Amino acid sequence: MKNKYSDEIVDLIERACPELASVCNLGFKNSFGAVAGYVDGNIFVACGRFGVALKLPPDTLDELFAMNDVERLRYFPKGHIKKEYAVLPERILKDEKQFKRLVDESIGYVTKLA
C-alpha cells in the first residue's frame, strides 16, 4: 500500500487517536491515487494531492464550509464532488484538539451509517 500519502495519513490518525487500532478494525488502502482510511470497514478519511479529507455529518460540514479555507473533496480537478467530505486546511491538521474532535466525529458518523 505504500505511496507518498500513506505515511502522512497513518501518522496523523495515530497522533490524533493512538488507541483507535486497539478498539476497532483500522485499515488503510490505496484509492484513486490517494490513501483511504477505514474503521470497521467504513471509509472515514482520505489523503492525497488534495490534502486530508474527513467524512463528516451535515451539520459539521456546514460549520466547516463557512470557513474560507475548507474545501469539498474532489479526487480529480474536474471530477465530481464527494459531498460528505471536507478537505481540512493545515491549520486544522496542526490543531491537535480540533483535529481529534473531527476524527472522533467522523468515526462516530461512519459507524452509525453502517
Contacts in CASP RR format, 6 or more apart in sequence:
PFRMAT RR
TARGET T0000
AUTHOR 0000-0000-0000
METHOD contacts of the structure
MODEL  1
MKNKYSDEIVDLIERACPELASVCNLGFKNSFGAVAGYVDGNIFVACGRF
GVALKLPPDTLDELFAMNDVERLRYFPKGHIKKEYAVLPERILKDEKQFK
RLVDESIGYVTKLA
1 28 0 8 1.000
1 29 0 8 1.000
1 30 0 8 1.000
1 35 0 8 1.000
3 30 0 8 1.000
3 33 0 8 1.000
3 35 0 8 1.000
5 33 0 8 1.000
5 34 0 8 1.000
5 35 0 8 1.000
5 47 0 8 1.000
5 48 0 8 1.000
6 28 0 8 1.000
6 35 0 8 1.000
6 47 0 8 1.000
8 47 0 8 1.000
8 52 0 8 1.000
9 28 0 8 1.000
9 35 0 8 1.000
9 37 0 8 1.000
9 45 0 8 1.000
9 46 0 8 1.000
9 47 0 8 1.000
9 52 0 8 1.000
10 28 0 8 1.000
12 47 0 8 1.000
12 52 0 8 1.000
12 93 0 8 1.000
12 99 0 8 1.000
13 20 0 8 1.000
13 26 0 8 1.000
13 37 0 8 1.000
13 45 0 8 1.000
13 103 0 8 1.000
14 20 0 8 1.000
14 21 0 8 1.000
15 96 0 8 1.000
16 96 0 8 1.000
16 99 0 8 1.000
16 100 0 8 1.000
16 103 0 8 1.000
17 100 0 8 1.000
17 103 0 8 1.000
17 104 0 8 1.000
17 107 0 8 1.000
20 26 0 8 1.000
20 39 0 8 1.000
20 107 0 8 1.000
24 39 0 8 1.000
24 40 0 8 1.000
24 107 0 8 1.000
24 111 0 8 1.000
25 38 0 8 1.000
25 39 0 8 1.000
25 40 0 8 1.000
25 41 0 8 1.000
26 37 0 8 1.000
26 38 0 8 1.000
26 39 0 8 1.000
27 37 0 8 1.000
27 38 0 8 1.000
27 39 0 8 1.000
27 41 0 8 1.000
28 35 0 8 1.000
28 36 0 8 1.000
28 37 0 8 1.000
28 38 0 8 1.000
29 35 0 8 1.000
29 36 0 8 1.000
29 37 0 8 1.000
29 38 0 8 1.000
30 36 0 8 1.000
31 43 0 8 1.000
31 46 0 8 1.000
32 75 0 8 1.000
32 76 0 8 1.000
33 48 0 8 1.000
33 75 0 8 1.000
34 46 0 8 1.000
34 47 0 8 1.000
34 48 0 8 1.000
34 49 0 8 1.000
34 50 0 8 1.000
34 75 0 8 1.000
35 46 0 8 1.000
35 47 0 8 1.000
35 48 0 8 1.000
36 43 0 8 1.000
36 45 0 8 1.000
36 46 0 8 1.000
37 43 0 8 1.000
37 44 0 8 1.000
37 45 0 8 1.000
37 46 0 8 1.000
38 44 0 8 1.000
39 107 0 8 1.000
39 110 0 8 1.000
39 111 0 8 1.000
40 111 0 8 1.000
40 114 0 8 1.000
41 114 0 8 1.000
42 110 0 8 1.000
42 111 0 8 1.000
42 113 0 8 1.000
42 114 0 8 1.000
43 55 0 8 1.000
43 110 0 8 1.000
44 54 0 8 1.000
44 55 0 8 1.000
44 103 0 8 1.000
44 106 0 8 1.000
44 107 0 8 1.000
44 109 0 8 1.000
44 110 0 8 1.000
45 52 0 8 1.000
45 53 0 8 1.000
45 54 0 8 1.000
45 55 0 8 1.000
45 103 0 8 1.000
45 106 0 8 1.000
46 52 0 8 1.000
46 53 0 8 1.000
46 73 0 8 1.000
46 75 0 8 1.000
46 85 0 8 1.000
47 53 0 8 1.000
50 71 0 8 1.000
50 73 0 8 1.000
50 74 0 8 1.000
50 75 0 8 1.000
50 87 0 8 1.000
51 87 0 8 1.000
51 88 0 8 1.000
52 87 0 8 1.000
52 88 0 8 1.000
52 93 0 8 1.000
53 73 0 8 1.000
53 82 0 8 1.000
53 85 0 8 1.000
53 86 0 8 1.000
53 87 0 8 1.000
53 88 0 8 1.000
54 85 0 8 1.000
54 86 0 8 1.000
54 88 0 8 1.000
54 102 0 8 1.000
54 103 0 8 1.000
54 106 0 8 1.000
55 84 0 8 1.000
55 85 0 8 1.000
55 106 0 8 1.000
55 109 0 8 1.000
55 110 0 8 1.000
56 64 0 8 1.000
56 84 0 8 1.000
56 85 0 8 1.000
56 86 0 8 1.000
56 102 0 8 1.000
56 105 0 8 1.000
56 106 0 8 1.000
56 109 0 8 1.000
57 105 0 8 1.000
57 109 0 8 1.000
60 86 0 8 1.000
60 102 0 8 1.000
60 105 0 8 1.000
61 84 0 8 1.000
61 86 0 8 1.000
64 70 0 8 1.000
64 86 0 8 1.000
64 88 0 8 1.000
65 72 0 8 1.000
65 86 0 8 1.000
67 89 0 8 1.000
69 89 0 8 1.000
69 91 0 8 1.000
70 86 0 8 1.000
70 87 0 8 1.000
70 88 0 8 1.000
70 89 0 8 1.000
70 92 0 8 1.000
71 86 0 8 1.000
71 87 0 8 1.000
72 81 0 8 1.000
72 82 0 8 1.000
72 83 0 8 1.000
72 85 0 8 1.000
72 86 0 8 1.000
72 87 0 8 1.000
73 81 0 8 1.000
73 82 0 8 1.000
73 85 0 8 1.000
73 86 0 8 1.000
73 87 0 8 1.000
74 80 0 8 1.000
74 81 0 8 1.000
74 82 0 8 1.000
75 82 0 8 1.000
88 99 0 8 1.000
88 102 0 8 1.000
92 98 0 8 1.000
92 99 0 8 1.000
92 102 0 8 1.000
93 99 0 8 1.000
END
